[in-house]
C-alpha cells in the first residue's frame, strides 16, 4: 500500500473496529527474550480488548506465534495462528501495517 492508502485504512480501522495494543517494557524483553515478551504483549492486548464493552471476538488470528490464553483465563475464544499470516489474512496484515 502507498502511504496515503495506509493512512486512510488506518483511519477507517480505528473508527470502525475494536482493537487494542499490549505494551511490554524493554526490561521485560531483556529478562525473558523477544519471543516471550511478544507473547506477553499479545495477551495484554487481548485482555485490554475484552475489557471494552461489546468487544468479544469469535476468534483470534495471530501471525506465526501459537498464542495460549488459558493462563489469562480466556478459554472460550479459539486462537488460530498461521505461518506468513499476513499473506493469508487481511486482518493480520492490517495489524502489522501500522
C-alpha positions, -999 to +999 in steps of 0.1 A: +000+000+000+011+035-006+014+057+025-018+076+017-038+044+013-023+031+045-033+062+064-069+060+050-071+023+060-057+031+095-083+059+100-111+035+089-099+007+111-096+029+142-131+043+136-149+011+128-131-017+146-124-028+181-087-030+187-061-028+215-024-029+220-002-046+245+029-028+257+059-046+274+087-026+290+122-032+274+134-047+307+109-075+302+123-081+268+158-083+283+146-107+311+126-132+290+136-127+253+117-110+225+095-141+217+082-144+252+078-106+255+058-105+223+035-133+237+030-112+269+022-081+249-003-100+228-020-114+259-022-079+273-038-066+241-064-094+242-072-087+279-075-050+272-097-057+242-121-079+262-124-050+288-141-029+261-179-031+260-191-051+231-156-062+220-158-100+221-142-116+190-154-150+178-118-160+171-083-145+173-059-147+144-022-145+150+008-144+127+031-174+133+030-174+172+009-201+190-007-177+215-020-195+245-046-176+265-057-202+291-033-187+318-051-154+312-084-171+320-096-170+283-108-204+272-138-197+251-122-179+222-103-200+197-069-188+186-056-196+151-021-189+141-006-191+106+029-190+093+031-160+070-003-150+083-001-115+067-003-133+033-033-154+044-054-129+063-061-093+057-068-088+094-033-100+103-018-079+075-037-048+087-025-053+123+011-053+112+010-023+089+009+005+114 
